[in-house]
Amino acid sequence: MAESTDVKVDVLRKFTEDVFTTLGVPEEDAKITTDVLLAANRRGINSHGVARLKRYVGYIKDNKMTPKTELKVLKETPVSLLISAGNGIGQVAGYKTMNMVIDKTKKNGLCFATVKDSNHYGIAGYYSMMALKDDLLGISLTNSAPLVLPTFGKQAVLGTNPISIAAPTKNENPFVLDMATSTVPRGKLEVYNRMGKPIPDAWATDEKGRPTVEVAKVLDNMLNRKGGGLLPLGGGTEEMGSHKGYGLSAMVDILSGVLSGGAFGSIIYSNKQAAGVCHFLGAIDPDIFITKDEFKGNMDKFIGILRDSEKAEGQDKIYIAGEKEFKKADEQKETVSISNKVLENMKEIGKDLGVEAPF
């Protein structure tokens, strides 16, 4: 039996939007949230696509996430914003805040925003890429549930805390870095768990801080905070650069949570009724340094230097950040491949809410 099924993007879009609106999410916000989820699926990042729907539905039904996202600007300057998302939907908070950031950047050359009192916002790259339409550099960071161990630790006190930077180009695909600061995000473990596959022992540890391949055990330990968790980028040893991933994760928490006056580290998700996730969003206009046209031309040259450099023995291609995802999104404009387990979960959601699931 096939592990996944090809489903029309439009079919998934309508179903997902209908689920959100049935739960009291305003139509515009339902469209925004759905678009972020489907962007992940189209780009091949299935861990952050419609597989997350079950979790969001549960949060809204359990009153842990507010369906109507009302952003409140707490502090503002010409080049900065401090915003409370009021425990609303992370995708809506990220999208609307990034639009404000872009507007200020077009007027003043740059802008940075911190957002607190939010929730999981999907793929970080969605928001950094929003800046590309105006030939701006986009920046998107977020802290997240404490699932990652500090180097030499056995208690998860950091999030997977992704970093995304998007840079416009002239003729090449834009440069889009979108990466967790852990070896892998939790969603990757969830994918392996759905497939019943063991994980590499460099990805996570058991409750005693020992490397393990037992993915179900790791997920249960993280869910119930029994100890252990994901390893920072570089794995578990300084020799492999673990301290660098640990430092990057801490940096994201500082910019997202500490700077906003919101939650950070093990405080994230410690309140049973509010996640407290925080984001850091920014944009820079190249015109405050060199012209946009010169910057984009230089980006093309830089990408060429990377791509055309000599290949290692046995290798025939060097990839640029975002290249594989752009190719996948091109291939999946109309149809995406979705895990059958995810589709079953979605059918259950539809049945519960009275929303038809035509897949």
Number of C-alpha atoms within 10 A of each C-alpha: 4 6 11 14 15 14 16 15 19 13 14 22 18 16 20 26 21 22 24 23 16 15 15 14 22 15 14 12 22 26 19 18 25 25 18 23 26 23 23 22 25 24 21 22 17 23 20 24 24 27 22 17 21 14 11 19 19 13 19 18 13 11 14 19 23 21 23 17 21 15 20 12 13 10 12 11 10 14 17 19 24 20 23 24 25 21 25 26 28 23 27 26 29 29 21 14 27 26 14 16 25 28 17 21 23 17 12 14 19 24 24 25 25 26 32 30 26 30 33 24 24 23 26 29 25 24 28 29 25 20 27 20 10 15 24 28 25 29 27 29 29 32 31 30 26 25 30 35 27 21 21 13 16 20 24 24 21 30 30 32 27 24 24 22 23 27 23 27 23 17 10 15 18 24 21 25 21 21 21 23 27 28 21 20 23 24 16 16 23 16 17 14 17 16 12 12 14 14 18 12 15 20 25 32 27 23 20 13 20 14 20 20 17 19 25 18 17 24 21 13 18 23 14 8 15 15 22 28 35 34 35 34 27 21 26 27 14 13 9 11 15 21 20 17 23 25 16 20 28 22 18 27 30 18 20 29 28 17 18 23 15 21 26 29 23 17 18 24 18 14 11 8 13 20 24 28 28 35 32 28 28 28 29 24 24 20 16 11 10 10 12 19 15 14 20 21 16 14 21 19 15 12 18 13 11 12 14 11 10 12 11 9 6 6 8 8 12 13 10 16 18 18 16 13 17 17 14 17 19 12 14 19 14 14 18 23 17 20 20 16 15 20 19 13 16 25 18 15 20 18 12 9 15 12 17 15 19 11 14
